[in-house]
Amino acid sequence: MPAPYFYFAHLATMQDEFALNESSSRHIVQVLRMQSGETLQLTDGRGLKVLAKIQEANKKKCVVQIIEKQKHERPKRSISIALSLLKNASRFEWFLEKSAELGVSEIIPLKTSRTEKQQFRMDRMNSILESALIQSQQVWMPVLLEPQNFNSCIENAQADQKFIAHCESGKKNKLSEITQTNSASQLILIGPEGDFTNEEIQLAIRHQFVPVDLGENRLRSETAAMVAAVVLKFC
């Protein structure tokens, strides 16, 4: 059975022996009932994974010693999803969880003309990403940016391939048919419950974003974002 998996943000700066934070220590000692001499896995979410042995099973300050290190290279292709903030925050949180499991590189919360919810709890959202990272035993956690206005996002976009998914009529490509696996970076924009405005779509097109559709069905925003992530990741 694999050793239990934990997230530790400052792993790269630690000496061979160090203490974990109280939250992880309590889970290791009180919930998992692990003892000195047992091993666990740690990652910093930035490509570093270590195997460590428990030296002192203290529920407030569990001391571990690194016995093996592995450095994983960043994925060759960067996949960024810019999703509008949603009226129901739990739906945005669901997308965050699944995107971490899939290995999305970057998540950009968008504020568009039709975005209803403006508040964003960065601490809670990062906590969700950390939990998903642990559950799926990934070594790279998605970078979660601060919410951006639509105009700022498209004006500053540097991706090799840039897409905007929308439900308006007009010429659109199937995302699965034009995504290029040899692209170093890809970005797709997903709108709010009421979709992007026509003005936003046209502005994105003028900034070299390609209009795409994600299939025949009309999808919820978070579902559309997940479909896009899957297509970009695996097609």
DRENFI-698178 format. One record per residue (C-alpha): residue in one letter; x, y, z; residue number from 1. Coordinates in nm, 4 decimals, padded with zeros to 6 digits. Layout:
nuro type->A	u->X	v->Y	w->Z	seq->NUM
...
***
This chain:
nuro type->M	u->00.0000	v->00.0000	w->00.0000	seq->1
nuro type->P	u->00.1459	v->00.3422	w->-00.0968	seq->2
nuro type->A	u->00.2605	v->00.5688	w->00.1830	seq->3
nuro type->P	u->00.0109	v->00.8450	w->00.2756	seq->4
nuro type->Y	u->00.0411	v->01.1630	w->00.0675	seq->5
nuro type->F	u->00.0662	v->01.5198	w->00.2005	seq->6
nuro type->Y	u->00.1141	v->01.8741	w->00.0715	seq->7
nuro type->F	u->00.3894	v->02.0912	w->00.2200	seq->8
nuro type->A	u->00.4417	v->02.4246	w->00.0427	seq->9
nuro type->H	u->00.7932	v->02.4958	w->00.1746	seq->10
nuro type->L	u->00.9367	v->02.1526	w->00.1063	seq->11
nuro type->A	u->01.2127	v->02.2755	w->-00.1261	seq->12
nuro type->T	u->01.3660	v->02.4971	w->00.1446	seq->13
nuro type->M	u->01.3653	v->02.2380	w->00.4228	seq->14
nuro type->Q	u->01.6666	v->02.0567	w->00.5667	seq->15
nuro type->D	u->01.6697	v->01.6767	w->00.5630	seq->16
nuro type->E	u->01.4915	v->01.6756	w->00.9003	seq->17
nuro type->F	u->01.2064	v->01.9158	w->00.9789	seq->18
nuro type->A	u->00.8684	v->01.9512	w->01.1508	seq->19
nuro type->L	u->00.5346	v->01.9509	w->00.9697	seq->20
nuro type->N	u->00.2606	v->02.2018	w->01.0482	seq->21
nuro type->E	u->00.0066	v->02.1271	w->01.3193	seq->22
nuro type->S	u->-00.2768	v->02.0404	w->01.0803	seq->23
nuro type->S	u->-00.0765	v->01.7724	w->00.8970	seq->24
nuro type->S	u->00.0792	v->01.6496	w->01.2222	seq->25
nuro type->R	u->-00.2604	v->01.6002	w->01.3831	seq->26
nuro type->H	u->-00.3899	v->01.4103	w->01.0813	seq->27
nuro type->I	u->-00.0840	v->01.1857	w->01.0722	seq->28
nuro type->V	u->-00.0813	v->01.1053	w->01.4440	seq->29
nuro type->Q	u->-00.4457	v->01.1212	w->01.5522	seq->30
nuro type->V	u->-00.6350	v->01.0215	w->01.2373	seq->31
nuro type->L	u->-00.3948	v->00.7861	w->01.0602	seq->32
nuro type->R	u->-00.2328	v->00.6799	w->01.3894	seq->33
nuro type->M	u->00.1094	v->00.6626	w->01.2294	seq->34
nuro type->Q	u->00.4112	v->00.5924	w->01.4474	seq->35
nuro type->S	u->00.7815	v->00.6743	w->01.4440	seq->36
nuro type->G	u->00.9608	v->00.4770	w->01.1731	seq->37
nuro type->E	u->00.6665	v->00.4782	w->00.9304	seq->38
nuro type->T	u->00.6980	v->00.6558	w->00.5964	seq->39
nuro type->L	u->00.4897	v->00.9139	w->00.4145	seq->40
nuro type->Q	u->00.5081	v->01.1094	w->00.0881	seq->41
nuro type->L	u->00.5247	v->01.4874	w->00.0597	seq->42
nuro type->T	u->00.4972	v->01.7270	w->-00.2346	seq->43
nuro type->D	u->00.5248	v->02.1028	w->-00.2648	seq->44
nuro type->G	u->00.2944	v->02.1145	w->-00.5674	seq->45
nuro type->R	u->00.5834	v->02.2538	w->-00.7721	seq->46
nuro type->G	u->00.7244	v->01.9240	w->-00.8972	seq->47
nuro type->L	u->00.9114	v->01.8044	w->-00.5876	seq->48
nuro type->K	u->00.8086	v->01.4810	w->-00.4186	seq->49
nuro type->V	u->00.9894	v->01.3175	w->-00.1268	seq->50
nuro type->L	u->00.9632	v->01.0015	w->00.0762	seq->51
nuro type->A	u->01.0101	v->01.0779	w->00.4447	seq->52
nuro type->K	u->01.0296	v->00.8767	w->00.7656	seq->53
nuro type->I	u->00.8603	v->00.9872	w->01.0861	seq->54
nuro type->Q	u->01.1201	v->01.0610	w->01.3542	seq->55
nuro type->E	u->00.8866	v->01.1983	w->01.6214	seq->56
nuro type->A	u->00.5117	v->01.1282	w->01.6072	seq->57
nuro type->N	u->00.3953	v->01.4424	w->01.7824	seq->58
nuro type->K	u->00.0373	v->01.5558	w->01.7085	seq->59
nuro type->K	u->00.1386	v->01.9236	w->01.7178	seq->60
nuro type->K	u->00.4801	v->01.9007	w->01.5539	seq->61
nuro type->C	u->00.5473	v->01.5776	w->01.3720	seq->62
nuro type->V	u->00.9179	v->01.5569	w->01.2854	seq->63
nuro type->V	u->01.0142	v->01.3753	w->00.9639	seq->64
nuro type->Q	u->01.3393	v->01.2955	w->00.7855	seq->65
nuro type->I	u->01.3727	v->01.2915	w->00.4077	seq->66
nuro type->I	u->01.5045	v->00.9612	w->00.2783	seq->67
nuro type->E	u->01.4411	v->01.0030	w->-00.0956	seq->68
nuro type->K	u->01.3781	v->01.2959	w->-00.3321	seq->69
nuro type->Q	u->01.2260	v->01.3073	w->-00.6801	seq->70
nuro type->K	u->01.2045	v->01.6182	w->-00.8983	seq->71
nuro type->H	u->00.9431	v->01.6023	w->-01.1721	seq->72
nuro type->E	u->00.9722	v->01.8341	w->-01.4708	seq->73
nuro type->R	u->00.6895	v->02.0742	w->-01.5443	seq->74
nuro type->P	u->00.4501	v->01.9350	w->-01.8097	seq->75
nuro type->K	u->00.5633	v->02.0324	w->-02.1590	seq->76
nuro type->R	u->00.2276	v->02.1907	w->-02.2424	seq->77
nuro type->S	u->00.0732	v->02.4620	w->-02.0261	seq->78
nuro type->I	u->-00.3079	v->02.4554	w->-02.0193	seq->79
nuro type->S	u->-00.4849	v->02.7633	w->-01.8819	seq->80
nuro type->I	u->-00.8590	v->02.7865	w->-01.8187	seq->81
nuro type->A	u->-01.0139	v->03.1305	w->-01.7686	seq->82
nuro type->L	u->-01.3581	v->03.0728	w->-01.6164	seq->83
nuro type->S	u->-01.5998	v->03.3439	w->-01.5102	seq->84
nuro type->L	u->-01.6833	v->03.3635	w->-01.1425	seq->85
nuro type->L	u->-02.0165	v->03.1866	w->-01.0929	seq->86
nuro type->K	u->-02.3226	v->03.2847	w->-00.8918	seq->87
nuro type->N	u->-02.3089	v->02.9502	w->-00.7119	seq->88
nuro type->A	u->-01.9558	v->02.9393	w->-00.5658	seq->89
nuro type->S	u->-01.9729	v->02.5631	w->-00.5097	seq->90
nuro type->R	u->-01.9775	v->02.5097	w->-00.8875	seq->91
nuro type->F	u->-01.6572	v->02.7061	w->-00.9304	seq->92
nuro type->E	u->-01.5080	v->02.5058	w->-00.6425	seq->93
nuro type->W	u->-01.6097	v->02.1811	w->-00.8155	seq->94
nuro type->F	u->-01.4223	v->02.2917	w->-01.1262	seq->95
nuro type->L	u->-01.1136	v->02.3772	w->-00.9216	seq->96
nuro type->E	u->-01.1114	v->02.0316	w->-00.7676	seq->97
nuro type->K	u->-01.1454	v->01.8511	w->-01.0998	seq->98
nuro type->S	u->-00.8934	v->02.0713	w->-01.2788	seq->99
nuro type->A	u->-00.6323	v->01.9834	w->-01.0171	seq->100
nuro type->E	u->-00.7053	v->01.6139	w->-01.0667	seq->101
nuro type->L	u->-00.6655	v->01.6534	w->-01.4436	seq->102
nuro type->G	u->-00.3417	v->01.8473	w->-01.4222	seq->103
nuro type->V	u->-00.4511	v->02.1876	w->-01.5539	seq->104
nuro type->S	u->-00.1605	v->02.4328	w->-01.5310	seq->105
nuro type->E	u->-00.3342	v->02.7611	w->-01.4559	seq->106
nuro type->I	u->-00.6802	v->02.8853	w->-01.3567	seq->107
nuro type->I	u->-00.7904	v->03.2439	w->-01.4138	seq->108
nuro type->P	u->-01.1127	v->03.3584	w->-01.2431	seq->109
nuro type->L	u->-01.2786	v->03.6026	w->-01.4840	seq->110
nuro type->K	u->-01.4986	v->03.9051	w->-01.4257	seq->111
nuro type->T	u->-01.7098	v->03.9671	w->-01.7349	seq->112
nuro type->S	u->-01.9994	v->04.1989	w->-01.8170	seq->113
nuro type->R	u->-02.2487	v->03.9328	w->-01.7080	seq->114
nuro type->T	u->-02.0593	v->03.7962	w->-01.4097	seq->115
nuro type->E	u->-02.2931	v->03.8271	w->-01.1105	seq->116
nuro type->K	u->-02.0665	v->03.7174	w->-00.8257	seq->117
nuro type->Q	u->-01.7685	v->03.9395	w->-00.7543	seq->118
nuro type->Q	u->-01.6348	v->03.8057	w->-00.4226	seq->119
nuro type->F	u->-01.3610	v->03.5454	w->-00.4286	seq->120
nuro type->R	u->-01.2064	v->03.3683	w->-00.1282	seq->121
nuro type->M	u->-00.8534	v->03.2918	w->-00.2399	seq->122
nuro type->D	u->-00.7660	v->03.1071	w->00.0827	seq->123
nuro type->R	u->-01.0607	v->02.8677	w->00.0472	seq->124
nuro type->M	u->-00.9958	v->02.8097	w->-00.3231	seq->125
nuro type->N	u->-00.6299	v->02.7278	w->-00.2621	seq->126
nuro type->S	u->-00.7332	v->02.4881	w->00.0140	seq->127
nuro type->I	u->-00.9576	v->02.3048	w->-00.2341	seq->128
nuro type->L	u->-00.6700	v->02.2786	w->-00.4812	seq->129
nuro type->E	u->-00.4409	v->02.1405	w->-00.2103	seq->130
nuro type->S	u->-00.6948	v->01.8737	w->-00.1132	seq->131
nuro type->A	u->-00.7438	v->01.7716	w->-00.4762	seq->132
nuro type->L	u->-00.3668	v->01.7577	w->-00.5271	seq->133
nuro type->I	u->-00.3330	v->01.5203	w->-00.2330	seq->134
nuro type->Q	u->-00.6275	v->01.3043	w->-00.3367	seq->135
nuro type->S	u->-00.4994	v->01.2585	w->-00.6920	seq->136
nuro type->Q	u->-00.1326	v->01.2410	w->-00.5838	seq->137
nuro type->Q	u->-00.0215	v->01.5020	w->-00.8364	seq->138
nuro type->V	u->00.3103	v->01.6849	w->-00.8018	seq->139
nuro type->W	u->00.2131	v->02.0030	w->-00.9883	seq->140
nuro type->M	u->-00.0725	v->02.2102	w->-00.8456	seq->141
nuro type->P	u->-00.2551	v->02.4516	w->-01.0766	seq->142
nuro type->V	u->-00.1550	v->02.8150	w->-01.0362	seq->143
nuro type->L	u->-00.4632	v->03.0077	w->-00.9235	seq->144
nuro type->L	u->-00.4487	v->03.3743	w->-01.0211	seq->145
nuro type->E	u->-00.6378	v->03.6621	w->-00.8652	seq->146
nuro type->P	u->-00.9655	v->03.7444	w->-01.0460	seq->147
nuro type->Q	u->-00.9075	v->03.9411	w->-01.3659	seq->148
nuro type->N	u->-01.1309	v->04.1683	w->-01.5682	seq->149
nuro type->F	u->-01.2118	v->04.0292	w->-01.9121	seq->150
nuro type->N	u->-01.0288	v->04.3052	w->-02.0988	seq->151
nuro type->S	u->-00.7117	v->04.2664	w->-01.8923	seq->152
nuro type->C	u->-00.7120	v->03.8908	w->-01.9441	seq->153
nuro type->I	u->-00.7305	v->03.9001	w->-02.3218	seq->154
nuro type->E	u->-00.4942	v->04.1933	w->-02.3586	seq->155
nuro type->N	u->-00.2236	v->04.0224	w->-02.1512	seq->156
nuro type->A	u->-00.2706	v->03.6677	w->-02.2862	seq->157
nuro type->Q	u->00.0555	v->03.5191	w->-02.4152	seq->158
nuro type->A	u->-00.0509	v->03.1620	w->-02.4999	seq->159
nuro type->D	u->00.0460	v->03.0029	w->-02.8320	seq->160
nuro type->Q	u->-00.3155	v->02.8994	w->-02.8909	seq->161
nuro type->K	u->-00.6020	v->03.1126	w->-02.7602	seq->162
nuro type->F	u->-00.9692	v->03.0111	w->-02.7706	seq->163
nuro type->I	u->-01.3028	v->03.1547	w->-02.6628	seq->164
nuro type->A	u->-01.5981	v->02.9188	w->-02.6167	seq->165
nuro type->H	u->-01.9406	v->03.0797	w->-02.6521	seq->166
nuro type->C	u->-02.3004	v->03.0023	w->-02.7485	seq->167
nuro type->E	u->-02.3620	v->03.2864	w->-02.9949	seq->168
nuro type->S	u->-02.4311	v->03.2030	w->-03.3585	seq->169
nuro type->G	u->-02.1546	v->03.2454	w->-03.6129	seq->170
nuro type->K	u->-01.8542	v->03.0586	w->-03.7410	seq->171
nuro type->K	u->-01.6915	v->02.8416	w->-03.4768	seq->172
nuro type->N	u->-01.4435	v->02.5543	w->-03.4823	seq->173
nuro type->K	u->-01.4673	v->02.2329	w->-03.2860	seq->174
nuro type->L	u->-01.2055	v->02.2586	w->-03.0145	seq->175
nuro type->S	u->-01.1049	v->01.8949	w->-03.0551	seq->176
nuro type->E	u->-01.0239	v->01.9542	w->-03.4228	seq->177
nuro type->I	u->-00.7983	v->02.2581	w->-03.3899	seq->178
nuro type->T	u->-00.6105	v->02.1984	w->-03.0656	seq->179
nuro type->Q	u->-00.2431	v->02.1329	w->-03.1328	seq->180
nuro type->T	u->-00.0595	v->01.8980	w->-02.8995	seq->181
nuro type->N	u->00.2736	v->02.0520	w->-03.0001	seq->182
nuro type->S	u->00.1699	v->02.3944	w->-02.8678	seq->183
nuro type->A	u->00.3687	v->02.4997	w->-02.5612	seq->184
nuro type->S	u->00.0730	v->02.6864	w->-02.4119	seq->185
nuro type->Q	u->-00.3024	v->02.7057	w->-02.4582	seq->186
nuro type->L	u->-00.5690	v->02.9302	w->-02.3048	seq->187
nuro type->I	u->-00.9462	v->02.9041	w->-02.3315	seq->188
nuro type->L	u->-01.2076	v->03.1505	w->-02.2059	seq->189
nuro type->I	u->-01.5338	v->03.0224	w->-02.0575	seq->190
nuro type->G	u->-01.8120	v->03.2696	w->-01.9816	seq->191
nuro type->P	u->-02.0681	v->03.3101	w->-01.7012	seq->192
nuro type->E	u->-02.4223	v->03.1720	w->-01.6806	seq->193
nuro type->G	u->-02.5448	v->03.4288	w->-01.9348	seq->194
nuro type->D	u->-02.2485	v->03.3737	w->-02.1717	seq->195
nuro type->F	u->-02.0140	v->03.6405	w->-02.3020	seq->196
nuro type->T	u->-02.1628	v->03.9500	w->-02.4648	seq->197
nuro type->N	u->-02.1208	v->03.9909	w->-02.8387	seq->198
nuro type->E	u->-01.8893	v->04.2849	w->-02.7707	seq->199
nuro type->E	u->-01.6642	v->04.0648	w->-02.5555	seq->200
nuro type->I	u->-01.6561	v->03.7936	w->-02.8201	seq->201
nuro type->Q	u->-01.5603	v->04.0390	w->-03.0920	seq->202
nuro type->L	u->-01.2940	v->04.1968	w->-02.8722	seq->203
nuro type->A	u->-01.1423	v->03.8549	w->-02.8041	seq->204
nuro type->I	u->-01.1417	v->03.7743	w->-03.1763	seq->205
nuro type->R	u->-00.9554	v->04.0984	w->-03.2446	seq->206
nuro type->H	u->-00.6936	v->03.9756	w->-02.9955	seq->207
nuro type->Q	u->-00.6478	v->03.6523	w->-03.1954	seq->208
nuro type->F	u->-00.8755	v->03.4309	w->-02.9858	seq->209
nuro type->V	u->-01.0355	v->03.1602	w->-03.1998	seq->210
nuro type->P	u->-01.4110	v->03.1005	w->-03.1424	seq->211
nuro type->V	u->-01.4852	v->02.7363	w->-03.0584	seq->212
nuro type->D	u->-01.7758	v->02.5162	w->-02.9597	seq->213
nuro type->L	u->-01.7622	v->02.2245	w->-02.7197	seq->214
nuro type->G	u->-02.0345	v->02.0062	w->-02.8687	seq->215
nuro type->E	u->-02.4031	v->02.0160	w->-02.9496	seq->216
nuro type->N	u->-02.5340	v->02.0352	w->-02.5926	seq->217
nuro type->R	u->-02.5648	v->02.3640	w->-02.4051	seq->218
nuro type->L	u->-02.3422	v->02.3207	w->-02.1004	seq->219
nuro type->R	u->-02.3218	v->02.4895	w->-01.7633	seq->220
nuro type->S	u->-02.0159	v->02.7107	w->-01.7341	seq->221
nuro type->E	u->-01.8270	v->02.4778	w->-01.5005	seq->222
nuro type->T	u->-01.9125	v->02.1759	w->-01.7186	seq->223
nuro type->A	u->-01.7921	v->02.3601	w->-02.0276	seq->224
nuro type->A	u->-01.4674	v->02.4455	w->-01.8500	seq->225
nuro type->M	u->-01.4170	v->02.0808	w->-01.7574	seq->226
nuro type->V	u->-01.4916	v->01.9587	w->-02.1104	seq->227
nuro type->A	u->-01.2414	v->02.2113	w->-02.2448	seq->228
nuro type->A	u->-00.9784	v->02.0967	w->-01.9947	seq->229
nuro type->V	u->-01.0251	v->01.7332	w->-02.0955	seq->230
nuro type->V	u->-01.0081	v->01.8099	w->-02.4688	seq->231
nuro type->L	u->-00.6937	v->02.0239	w->-02.4314	seq->232
nuro type->K	u->-00.5300	v->01.7696	w->-02.2031	seq->233
nuro type->F	u->-00.5981	v->01.4531	w->-02.3973	seq->234
nuro type->C	u->-00.6788	v->01.5386	w->-02.7600	seq->235
***
